[in-house]
Structure formats: structure tokens, C-alpha cells
């Protein structure tokens, strides 16, 4: 769980494109990837919400085939809690 973070939200969008724990990292990434006047940064609180079917998957996964948590979307299924 990430208790709070800085979300990069592109202009004309309501969904975060990226999230960072550090404001400086968020600003650097936004400027490098999107440019100076094409995004906003919003401080938000988030939590991972597991679905029922996610909780039962762990026992059926063969050894070495576990999902890499770094590849998970930051906001699963579009659920953003603020």
C-alpha cells in the first residue's frame, strides 16, 4: 500500500499516468515525458483493492511463475481512492 503519492495527470485527462512518492521525481518525470505545460501534479492517497478472484490465485500458481509486483498497474481496474 502506498499511503500517499504525487500523481501525474496529463491535460484533458482525469486518470493518472504515473505516480511517485517524491515530488521532485514526479516533476522531473512529467517535464521529461510530457513537457512543461501539458500536465498537473495532484497529491493523493491510494490503496490497492483486491478482488475476490485475486485472493484465490496464489495456491494454483506454479513455483517461479508468480507475478512480479513491479509490473502491476498502479491503480488496478481504474479504482482510485482519494
Secondary structure, DSSP 8 states (H G I E B T S, - for coil): --S-EEEEEETT-SS-SEEESSHHHHHHHHHHHH-TTSEEEEEE-------HHHHTTGGGS-TT----GGGS-SSGGG----
